[in-house]
Amino acid sequence: MPKPAPATYFEVFNEIAIIEQLSRTLLEARLPDGLIAPHFTVLNHLIRLGDGRALIDMARAFQVPKTSMTHTIKVLVAHELVEVRPNPEDGRSKLVWLTDKGRAVRHQAIADLAPDFERLARGFDTARLLEALPVLRDLRIYLDEDRNSAEWPQSGTSNAASAR
């Protein structure tokens, strides 16, 4: 099979970006007042990978500056969804822990999306969606691993990054 042209890869990522934007709008409509998608993704990250994550590691995982992650965590602390505790192995760093309320908000947001998912199931062939899931998961895994390569662009080092 011939290698697709760069425009094809762009088209794939463009579709993913549009889907992300539309799904983020749905999610944010179901979140409690004062919370937005980045707050939810932190809750989801802590549930998926486990509590006790260092702020700097979370910033790297989300590819945001530590100051941005610190701000996001402060909002979650103000809503009593996470706690920040000293790292027992390193007195300088902090670890982020979900509260019971944080777990409940994450679970409730998913439950509140049920009507949207039901509408999706009525209007879209879910068998096709399930067929795409392994490909999307493999793409995410590849990109997640590749971002640690020397070829992955670092923030602020490319013309595109500095043009933003």
C-alpha positions as CSV (number, residue, x, y, z in Angstrom):
1,M,0.0,0.0,0.0
2,P,1.5,3.4,-1.0
3,K,2.3,5.9,1.8
4,P,-0.5,8.6,2.1
5,A,0.4,12.2,1.1
6,P,0.9,14.7,4.0
7,A,-2.4,16.2,3.1
8,T,-4.1,12.9,4.0
9,Y,-2.5,12.9,7.4
10,F,-3.6,16.6,7.9
11,E,-7.2,15.6,6.9
12,V,-7.2,12.8,9.5
13,F,-5.9,15.1,12.3
14,N,-8.3,17.9,11.2
15,E,-11.2,15.6,11.5
16,I,-10.0,14.5,15.0
17,A,-9.6,18.2,16.0
18,I,-13.2,19.0,14.9
19,I,-14.5,16.0,16.7
20,E,-12.6,17.1,19.8
21,Q,-14.1,20.5,19.6
22,L,-17.6,19.2,19.2
23,S,-17.3,16.7,22.0
24,R,-15.7,19.3,24.3
25,T,-18.8,21.5,23.8
26,L,-21.0,18.6,24.8
27,L,-18.9,17.8,27.8
28,E,-18.7,21.3,29.1
29,A,-22.5,21.6,28.8
30,R,-22.8,18.7,31.3
31,L,-20.1,19.9,33.8
32,P,-21.0,21.8,37.0
33,D,-20.7,25.6,36.8
34,G,-17.1,26.9,36.9
35,L,-15.6,23.7,35.4
36,I,-14.4,23.3,31.8
37,A,-13.0,20.4,29.8
38,P,-9.4,20.8,31.0
39,H,-10.6,20.4,34.6
40,F,-12.5,17.3,33.6
41,T,-9.5,15.9,31.8
42,V,-7.4,16.2,35.0
43,L,-10.0,14.3,37.0
44,N,-10.2,11.7,34.3
45,H,-6.3,11.5,34.1
46,L,-6.1,10.8,37.8
47,I,-8.8,8.1,37.7
48,R,-7.3,6.5,34.6
49,L,-3.6,6.5,35.8
50,G,-4.1,6.8,39.6
51,D,-3.8,9.4,42.3
52,G,-0.7,10.9,43.7
53,R,0.7,12.4,40.4
54,A,3.3,15.1,40.6
55,L,2.3,18.5,39.1
56,I,5.3,18.6,36.8
57,D,4.5,15.1,35.5
58,M,0.9,16.1,34.9
59,A,2.1,19.3,33.0
60,R,4.3,17.1,30.8
61,A,1.5,14.6,30.2
62,F,-0.9,17.4,29.1
63,Q,2.0,19.3,27.3
64,V,1.2,22.6,29.1
65,P,3.5,24.8,31.2
66,K,3.7,24.0,34.9
67,T,2.1,27.4,35.6
68,S,-1.0,26.4,33.5
69,M,-1.3,23.1,35.3
70,T,-0.9,24.8,38.7
71,H,-3.8,27.1,37.8
72,T,-6.0,24.2,36.7
73,I,-5.2,22.4,39.9
74,K,-6.0,25.5,42.0
75,V,-9.4,25.7,40.4
76,L,-10.0,22.0,41.2
77,V,-8.8,22.5,44.8
78,A,-11.2,25.5,45.1
79,H,-14.1,23.2,44.0
80,E,-12.8,20.5,46.5
81,L,-12.3,18.0,43.7
82,V,-8.6,17.4,44.3
83,E,-6.1,17.8,47.2
84,V,-2.5,18.8,46.8
85,R,-0.1,17.2,49.3
86,P,3.6,17.3,49.8
87,N,5.6,14.6,48.1
88,P,6.9,12.4,51.0
89,E,9.9,11.4,48.9
90,D,10.7,15.0,47.9
91,G,9.8,17.9,50.2
92,R,9.8,20.4,47.3
93,S,7.3,18.8,44.9
94,K,3.6,18.4,45.4
95,L,1.3,15.4,44.5
96,V,-2.3,15.7,43.4
97,W,-5.0,13.4,44.8
98,L,-8.6,13.1,43.9
99,T,-11.2,13.7,46.6
100,D,-14.4,11.7,46.8
101,K,-16.2,14.7,45.4
102,G,-13.8,14.8,42.5
103,R,-14.5,11.2,41.7
104,A,-18.3,11.8,42.0
105,V,-18.1,14.8,39.6
106,R,-16.3,12.9,37.0
107,H,-18.7,9.9,37.2
108,Q,-21.7,12.3,37.2
109,A,-20.4,14.1,34.1
110,I,-20.2,10.8,32.3
111,A,-23.6,9.8,33.4
112,D,-25.0,13.2,32.3
113,L,-23.6,12.6,28.8
114,A,-25.8,9.5,28.5
115,P,-28.6,11.2,26.5
116,D,-26.0,12.6,24.1
117,F,-24.5,9.1,23.7
118,E,-28.0,7.7,23.2
119,R,-28.6,10.3,20.4
120,L,-25.3,9.3,18.9
121,A,-26.3,5.6,18.9
122,R,-29.6,6.4,17.2
123,G,-28.0,8.5,14.5
124,F,-24.6,6.9,13.9
125,D,-23.6,3.3,13.1
126,T,-22.0,2.4,16.4
127,A,-20.4,-0.7,14.8
128,R,-18.3,1.6,12.7
129,L,-17.4,3.6,15.8
130,L,-16.3,0.4,17.6
131,E,-14.2,-0.6,14.5
132,A,-12.4,2.8,14.6
133,L,-11.6,2.6,18.3
134,P,-8.6,0.2,18.1
135,V,-7.1,2.4,15.3
136,L,-7.6,5.6,17.3
137,R,-6.2,4.0,20.4
138,D,-3.1,2.8,18.5
139,L,-2.7,6.3,17.1
140,R,-2.9,7.8,20.5
141,I,-0.4,5.3,21.9
142,Y,2.0,5.9,19.0
143,L,1.8,9.7,19.4
144,D,2.1,9.5,23.2
145,E,5.3,7.4,22.9
146,D,6.7,9.5,19.9
147,R,6.4,12.8,21.8
148,N,9.4,11.7,23.8
149,S,11.5,11.3,20.7
150,A,14.2,13.8,19.7
151,E,12.2,14.6,16.5
152,W,9.0,15.7,18.4
153,P,8.8,19.5,18.3
154,Q,9.5,21.3,21.6
155,S,7.2,24.2,22.5
156,G,8.6,27.5,21.2
157,T,11.2,25.9,18.9
158,S,9.3,25.8,15.6
159,N,7.9,28.6,13.5
160,A,4.4,27.3,13.9
161,A,4.7,27.2,17.7
162,S,6.1,30.7,17.9
163,A,3.5,32.1,15.5
164,R,0.7,31.3,17.9
